[in-house]
């Protein structure tokens, strides 16, 4: 069986020849904007993307608010017939991927198609299609179910359809690690380019789980905010008065490219990705291990992979879900991983504006992190009015901040105990 692992052994044996990997394209479809420019402007201005649910009748639900994507038109990116055969999560993923390619001015053709791949994560996949088809099955019978039901609902379709609609014939995969899925996709894509298995990778996360069944399940687990009368202030990471997360939807996609390839075509470079680590709490299905040991190890291992010290970190885009357990646990993990430097680093949760996109969150947050580096801006945590005593770090409350961002981390943690940290830095031709 040695032949089966030989490529991986070769990669391990040639670590001294690892490729440098840069971010050359970004795409975003989010509750605060459906383009990169709109999303970035919304982040800088502290725009609230949370409001009453409009995608279904939520009157019977305890939680009736969400971070919905507004005014999204899939036909800007897809033919009408093609869009009709996709669940909303796949529409988001393919559309944001096309945005990222256009932003990078990257053309996939017969000469490079086999060297361009896609890894797009999702936590749930096509839940809306599943719910709709179950209703058809119960009311109209099995013969009336759509022949497209299975390919529309399965989680890998955002990645598969992105390849179909862009022509990317290289490595293709789908990470399904709950709320860490988008970050795992980016990290895995980074490894493929770093080790020479692809010249470029389309990667990130997508989710469209604002559905009746999803809301019922999360509400039964008592994880959702019920601040229905004040949606603008419902998502409040690190705040003493937080009462749960607010679900969001959308997609965030990065184009990662091998540095020399990017330079050869004169590509703009937002940032360089230099570190990635994933760990598991091995503790509980939904709760993080007390003290954040698993998350702390992910941060430490990612910094080790990147070759950076704690005092070099300028900014952390936190997982920051606005739940009682996560925010305190993540704060503890950052303190463990960074030591005294934790008190000097700027930290923010952009979920305060977008809500929690589940498997899509790591994608839009990596986009935000790359933009923070490119523009030397630290993003705000809105609604942080009364900090939790257990959350005593610098969470950049209310307003964005101008400061040099040379190195930034992006954290994502998911049900099942999945912990992922990505490390980005400002691109410097000299090193």
C-alpha positions, -999 to 999 in steps of 0.1 A, spaced: 0 0 0 30 23 0 21 35 -35 -11 50 -21 7 74 2 38 80 -19 27 115 -31 23 125 5 56 111 15 72 130 -13 56 162 -2 69 156 34 104 149 21 106 181 1 94 206 27 124 228 20 109 234 -15 75 245 -3 58 271 -26 47 305 -13 10 310 -16 -8 343 -21 -44 356 -22 -50 372 -56 -88 371 -58 -118 376 -34 -155 371 -37 -182 377 -12 -220 374 -10 -231 383 25 -259 398 46 -241 432 44 -233 432 7 -233 410 -24 -199 421 -38 -165 424 -23 -167 462 -24 -201 463 -6 -190 437 20 -158 456 28 -176 490 30 -202 474 53 -175 460 76 -157 493 79 -188 512 86 -201 486 112 -233 479 91 -258 457 107 -270 428 85 -295 413 109 -333 416 105 -366 398 106 -367 365 87 -383 369 52 -373 336 36 -400 317 54 -428 322 78 -410 323 112 -441 332 133 -441 299 151 -404 300 159 -387 312 191 -361 329 169 -374 351 141 -343 370 130 -314 362 107 -286 377 86 -302 371 52 -286 379 19 -307 406 4 -313 413 -33 -292 384 -46 -297 377 -83 -281 344 -93 -288 352 -129 -259 377 -128 -236 347 -127 -257 317 -140 -281 310 -168 -317 307 -156 -320 270 -162 -287 263 -144 -296 284 -114 -330 266 -111 -311 233 -107 -291 245 -77 -298 250 -41 -293 285 -27 -260 274 -10 -246 263 -43 -257 294 -61 -239 315 -35 -207 293 -38 -205 294 -76 -214 331 -78 -187 341 -52 -162 319 -70 -168 337 -103 -164 370 -84 -130 359 -71 -118 348 -105 -129 381 -120 -113 400 -92 -80 382 -98 -83 386 -136 -76 349 -137 -88 330 -168 -91 292 -167 -84 277 -201 -72 245 -217 -36 253 -208 -40 256 -171 -74 239 -162 -57 208 -147 -37 230 -124 -67 249 -110 -89 232 -84 -117 240 -60 -124 232 -23 -156 248 -10 -168 239 25 -204 239 39 -218 229 72 -252 216 60 -255 218 22 -289 219 4 -312 218 34 -339 239 17 -342 215 -11 -344 186 13 -372 203 33 -392 212 1 -389 177 -14 -399 160 19 -431 181 18 -437 170 -18 -431 134 -8 -456 136 21 -484 155 2 -480 144 -34 -462 111 -32 -427 98 -41 -432 99 -78 -435 137 -77 -400 143 -61 -375 160 -83 -349 140 -102 -325 168 -92 -332 165 -55 -301 145 -46 -276 165 -67 -291 197 -55 -289 188 -18 -256 170 -14 -229 191 2 -201 187 -24 -222 204 -51 -209 239 -45 -174 227 -52 -184 204 -81 -206 230 -98 -179 256 -93 -156 234 -113 -183 228 -140 -190 265 -144 -154 277 -143 -136 248 -160 -113 240 -131 -102 204 -136 -76 202 -108 -81 189 -72 -117 192 -61 -131 186 -26 -157 196 0 -150 201 37 -179 194 60 -167 203 95 -196 224 107 -187 260 114 -150 253 106 -157 241 71 -148 272 52 -115 276 70 -107 240 65 -113 244 28 -89 273 26 -63 255 47 -65 224 26 -63 244 -6 -33 262 8 -15 229 14 -22 217 -22 -7 249 -37 21 250 -12 32 214 -20 29 218 -58 -3 198 -65 -20 229 -80 -10 263 -93 -42 279 -80 -72 270 -59 -107 284 -56 -116 279 -19 -138 291 9 -172 284 24 -209 287 16 -242 282 35 -279 288 30 -295 273 61 -321 300 70 -349 274 68 -377 263 91 -361 230 101 -327 245 107 -342 272 129 -362 246 148 -332 224 155 -308 252 166 -336 268 187 -342 234 205 -305 234 213 -310 269 228 -282 283 207 -301 311 189 -307 346 201 -343 354 207 -339 392 207 -366 394 180 -377 429 189 -342 443 185 -325 424 156 -299 452 151 -284 444 185 -290 407 187 -255 395 176 -232 409 203 -200 388 207 -181 392 239 -209 412 254 -223 404 289 -259 405 276 -255 381 246 -281 354 244 -271 333 215 -259 335 179 -279 348 149 -279 326 118 -266 342 86 -261 330 50 -238 336 21 -204 327 7 -168 339 9 -143 327 -17 -106 332 -21 -84 325 -51 -51 312 -37 -22 312 -62 14 300 -62 35 332 -58 57 328 -89 27 321 -110 9 352 -97 40 374 -103 44 361 -138 10 374 -148 12 406 -128 -15 397 -104 -24 420 -75 -17 404 -41 -40 410 -11 -20 389 13 1 358 17 -12 328 35 16 313 57 1 290 83 -27 265 89 -36 241 117 -65 221 128 -72 202 160 -101 185 178 -114 190 214 -125 153 215 -148 164 242 -185 171 233 -208 173 203 -216 210 207 -197 225 236 -160 235 235 -137 221 260 -135 244 291 -105 266 289 -103 263 251 -73 238 251 -81 225 216 -86 260 202 -54 272 218 -34 243 203 -48 252 168 -36 288 172 -2 277 185 3 251 158 -8 275 131 17 301 143 44 274 145 36 264 109 38 301 99 71 306 118 58 336 137 59 345 174 29 357 194 41 393 196 41 394 157 3 390 155 -14 423 149 -51 412 144 -73 382 150 -106 377 133 -123 358 160 -148 330 157 -168 352 182 -203 336 178 -221 356 206 -229 325 226 -221 322 263 -196 293 259 -178 303 227 -168 338 235 -153 331 270 -136 299 257 -121 316 227 -108 345 249 -91 319 272 -76 301 242 -61 333 228 -46 341 262 -31 306 264 -17 307 228 -4 343 228 5 348 265 9 384 275 8 394 238 -29 386 238 -35 419 256 -17 438 228 -35 423 197 -66 437 181 -95 412 180 -129 415 164 -159 394 155 -174 403 122 -203 380 131 -216 410 151 -225 424 117 -232 394 95 -245 368 119 -231 333 119 -229 317 84 -221 283 98 -199 266 72 -197 298 52 -183 319 81 -147 309 76 -149 320 40 -162 355 45 -140 360 76 -109 350 56 -119 375 30 -123 401 57 -89 392 71 -71 395 38 -87 428 32 -77 440 67 -41 433 58 -43 448 23 -59 480 37 -43 483 72 -77 483 88 -89 465 119 -126 457 118 -151 465 146 -171 443 169 -204 462 170 -229 459 198 -202 454 224 -217 477 251 -211 458 283 -181 435 280 -183 401 297 -159 400 327 -145 369 312 -138 386 279 -112 413 288 -92 417 256 -92 444 229 -122 435 207 -122 468 188 -157 479 199 -181 498 176 -157 514 151 -131 502 127 -95 512 134 -66 523 111 -34 505 120 -7 485 103 -17 448 99 13 427 90 2 394 104 -34 383 111 -51 351 123 -86 339 114 -102 314 139 -131 290 132 -145 264 156 -173 239 149 -196 214 164 -178 181 169 -148 200 185 -132 211 152 -107 239 156 -90 257 127 -67 287 126 -54 303 94 -24 327 94 -21 355 68 6 382 64 13 412 43 31 402 11 67 413 11 88 405 -20 119 404 1 108 375 23 
